[in-house]
Amino acid sequence: MLGQYYSSIGDWRKAIAAFESAYTSDSNSNAAANQLMNLYLRRRDYPRAVRYARRMFIIQHEVQTAGQL
């Protein structure tokens, strides 16, 4: 994933842009939400980090609920 590459070289701006693009394509992507949460935590942008943490919680809850059907 392009976002992982940019993250590995410390280019947080490009990493965030790449993961935001992936998240926009699939808002049920727990991996993209997790990466965005971690990147925003590194930048100390706590409101955005919390946004993606909440989204991860919702995604996990939906997956668990679907598994019980």
NORKA-V217816 format. One record per pair of residues at least 4 apart in sequence whose ideal C-beta (glycine too) atoms are under 7 Angstrom apart, sorted by the first residue. I is the first residue (numbers start at 0). GAP is how many residues later the second one is. Records with the same first field share a line. If there is no record, write none. Layout:
I=GAP  GAP
//
This chain:
0=21
1=4  16
2=4  12  15  16  19  32
3=4
4=4
5=5  8  9  12
6=8  32
10=4
11=4  27  30  31
12=4
13=4
14=4  24
15=4  20  23
16=4
17=4
18=4  13  16  17  20
19=4  16
20=4
21=4  7  10
22=4  6  9  10  13
25=6
27=31
28=4
29=4  26  29  30
30=4
31=4
32=4  19  22  23  26
33=4  22
34=4
35=4  16
36=4  12  15  16  19
37=4
38=4
39=5  8  9  12
40=8
44=4
45=4
46=4
47=4
48=4
49=4
50=4
51=4
52=4
53=4
54=4
55=4
56=4
57=4
58=4
59=4
60=4
61=4
62=4
63=4
//
